[in-house]
Amino acid sequence: MPRIGVLASSITLLAAVALIRLQGSGRSSYSSAEFHYTLEVPSRWNIDINGPIPVLFNFKRSEGGPQGLFPDHGAEISLIPLAGVQVVVSAGTMDEWIGKNLGSDHSAVSIKRLPAGRTDESTPRDVVEVEADFQRAPEEDLQHETNYYFALRGALFRLRMLYWKDDSRAAGHRLACLSVLHSIHAAK
């Protein structure tokens, strides 16, 4: 039985957004002209676009349900630009944004600043990994959330992955999320 997730239920395609199938690779590339970045969608993952937020998911749409339901083995990854949600979030710095997103419904929180890797300014900088468990409602099982907050040419972003805490495929979900993080580049 599917459980509640965060998968966007409606798709809004903007003229400024392009989704292109890369020839022979089994991967898709997503570009946002509004927020000036590109990313690669992992093989066997799908993508929906809801306003400024691309949502990647690793299950068949028919396995999910209405209103953001996703199956036990499912995971979803969203790339959220702070500028796209700032009216709701009302944060000005990365630390404020992290604090507001954790709120009171998260437990087992881990926050790590990752060492600087690549020096290319067109890739994510000042990456902060935030992991936490949370329960949306008392009748639901625990979900696990992995976030990578980062700056990209001065703009702040949050790469967020959700899956069920007891999911035996968690390691594979994490690898997919890291591959998305490492694929992100500022658009030219």
C-alpha positions as CSV (number, residue, x, y, z in Angstrom):
1,M,0.0,0.0,0.0
2,P,1.4,3.4,-0.9
3,R,2.2,5.8,2.0
4,I,2.1,9.6,2.0
5,G,5.2,11.2,0.4
6,V,6.0,14.6,-1.0
7,L,5.7,13.8,-4.7
8,A,4.1,16.7,-6.5
9,S,0.7,15.7,-7.9
10,S,0.5,18.3,-10.6
11,I,2.9,19.0,-13.4
12,T,3.5,22.5,-14.6
13,L,5.8,22.8,-17.5
14,L,7.3,26.2,-18.0
15,A,8.5,27.5,-21.3
16,A,11.9,28.3,-19.7
17,V,12.4,24.7,-18.6
18,A,13.8,22.0,-20.8
19,L,13.9,18.2,-20.4
20,I,16.1,16.5,-22.9
21,R,16.7,12.7,-23.3
22,L,20.5,12.2,-23.7
23,Q,21.1,9.8,-26.6
24,G,22.1,6.3,-25.7
25,S,22.7,7.0,-22.0
26,G,19.3,6.2,-20.4
27,R,19.6,9.5,-18.5
28,S,17.8,12.7,-18.8
29,S,19.1,16.2,-18.3
30,Y,17.0,18.9,-16.7
31,S,17.7,22.6,-17.2
32,S,16.2,25.6,-15.4
33,A,16.5,28.8,-17.2
34,E,14.8,30.6,-14.3
35,F,17.3,29.4,-11.7
36,H,20.3,28.9,-14.0
37,Y,21.3,25.3,-13.4
38,T,21.3,21.8,-15.0
39,L,21.3,18.4,-13.5
40,E,21.2,14.8,-14.6
41,V,18.4,12.4,-13.8
42,P,19.7,9.0,-12.8
43,S,19.0,6.0,-15.0
44,R,15.6,4.4,-14.2
45,W,14.4,7.5,-12.4
46,N,11.5,9.7,-13.6
47,I,11.0,13.5,-13.3
48,D,8.0,15.7,-12.8
49,I,8.2,19.5,-12.9
50,N,6.1,21.4,-10.4
51,G,6.7,25.2,-10.7
52,P,10.4,25.8,-9.9
53,I,11.0,22.4,-8.3
54,P,11.9,19.3,-10.3
55,V,10.9,16.1,-8.5
56,L,12.7,12.9,-9.4
57,F,11.2,9.5,-8.4
58,N,12.3,5.9,-8.8
59,F,9.0,4.1,-9.2
60,K,6.3,3.8,-11.8
61,R,3.6,6.4,-11.6
62,S,1.0,3.6,-11.4
63,E,2.6,2.4,-8.1
64,G,1.9,5.7,-6.5
65,G,-1.4,7.1,-5.5
66,P,-3.1,10.5,-5.5
67,Q,-2.0,13.4,-3.3
68,G,1.7,12.4,-3.2
69,L,1.5,8.8,-2.2
70,F,4.5,6.7,-3.0
71,P,5.3,2.9,-2.5
72,D,7.4,1.3,0.3
73,H,10.4,0.9,-2.0
74,G,10.1,4.4,-3.5
75,A,12.2,7.5,-3.0
76,E,12.0,11.0,-4.3
77,I,14.6,13.7,-4.8
78,S,13.7,17.4,-5.2
79,L,16.0,20.4,-6.0
80,I,14.5,23.4,-4.3
81,P,15.9,26.9,-5.0
82,L,15.6,29.2,-2.0
83,A,14.5,32.0,-4.3
84,G,11.6,29.8,-5.5
85,V,10.2,29.2,-1.9
86,Q,11.5,32.3,0.0
87,V,8.0,33.7,0.4
88,V,7.0,30.6,2.4
89,V,10.4,29.9,4.1
90,S,11.4,33.5,4.9
91,A,15.1,32.6,5.4
92,G,18.1,34.7,4.2
93,T,21.0,32.4,5.0
94,M,21.7,28.8,4.6
95,D,21.8,28.3,8.4
96,E,18.4,30.0,8.8
97,W,16.9,27.8,6.0
98,I,18.3,24.6,7.6
99,G,16.8,25.6,11.0
100,K,13.4,26.4,9.6
101,N,13.2,23.1,7.6
102,L,14.1,21.0,10.6
103,G,11.4,22.4,12.8
104,S,10.0,20.3,15.6
105,D,9.0,17.2,13.7
106,H,12.5,15.9,13.0
107,S,14.6,13.5,15.2
108,A,18.1,11.9,14.9
109,V,19.4,15.0,13.3
110,S,22.9,15.1,11.9
111,I,24.5,18.2,10.3
112,K,27.8,18.1,8.6
113,R,29.6,20.7,6.5
114,L,31.3,18.7,3.7
115,P,34.8,19.4,2.7
116,A,35.3,21.5,-0.4
117,G,35.8,19.2,-3.3
118,R,35.8,20.7,-6.7
119,T,37.0,24.3,-7.1
120,D,35.0,25.0,-10.2
121,E,32.6,27.9,-9.5
122,S,29.9,26.4,-11.7
123,T,29.4,23.5,-9.2
124,P,27.8,23.3,-5.8
125,R,29.9,25.1,-3.1
126,D,29.7,25.2,0.7
127,V,27.7,22.0,0.9
128,V,26.0,21.1,4.2
129,E,24.6,17.6,4.6
130,V,21.6,17.4,6.9
131,E,20.1,14.0,7.8
132,A,17.0,13.4,9.9
133,D,14.1,11.1,10.6
134,F,10.6,12.5,10.7
135,Q,7.0,11.5,11.0
136,R,4.4,13.6,9.2
137,A,1.5,12.2,11.2
138,P,1.2,9.9,14.2
139,E,-0.3,7.1,12.1
140,E,2.6,7.1,9.6
141,D,5.9,5.2,9.7
142,L,9.1,7.1,10.0
143,Q,10.6,8.6,6.9
144,H,14.3,9.5,6.4
145,E,15.3,12.8,4.8
146,T,18.8,13.5,3.4
147,N,19.4,17.1,2.4
148,Y,22.3,18.8,0.7
149,Y,22.2,22.5,1.1
150,F,24.6,24.4,-1.2
151,A,25.4,27.6,-3.0
152,L,25.6,27.8,-6.7
153,R,27.0,31.1,-8.1
154,G,25.6,33.0,-5.1
155,A,22.1,31.4,-5.1
156,L,21.1,28.9,-2.4
157,F,19.6,25.4,-3.1
158,R,18.4,22.4,-1.2
159,L,18.7,18.9,-2.7
160,R,16.2,16.9,-0.7
161,M,15.7,13.1,-0.8
162,L,12.9,11.2,1.0
163,Y,12.4,7.5,1.6
164,W,10.9,5.3,4.2
165,K,13.3,4.8,7.2
166,D,13.0,1.0,7.0
167,D,13.7,0.8,3.3
168,S,16.2,-1.9,2.4
169,R,17.2,0.0,-0.7
170,A,18.4,3.1,1.3
171,A,22.0,2.8,0.2
172,G,21.0,2.8,-3.5
173,H,18.7,5.8,-2.9
174,R,21.7,7.7,-1.3
175,L,23.9,6.9,-4.3
176,A,21.3,8.2,-6.7
177,C,21.0,11.5,-4.6
178,L,24.8,11.9,-4.6
179,S,25.0,11.4,-8.3
180,V,22.4,14.1,-8.8
181,L,24.4,16.4,-6.5
182,H,27.6,15.8,-8.4
183,S,25.8,16.4,-11.7
184,I,24.6,19.9,-10.8
185,H,26.2,22.7,-12.8
186,A,25.4,26.4,-13.3
187,A,23.9,27.0,-16.6
188,K,25.8,29.1,-19.1
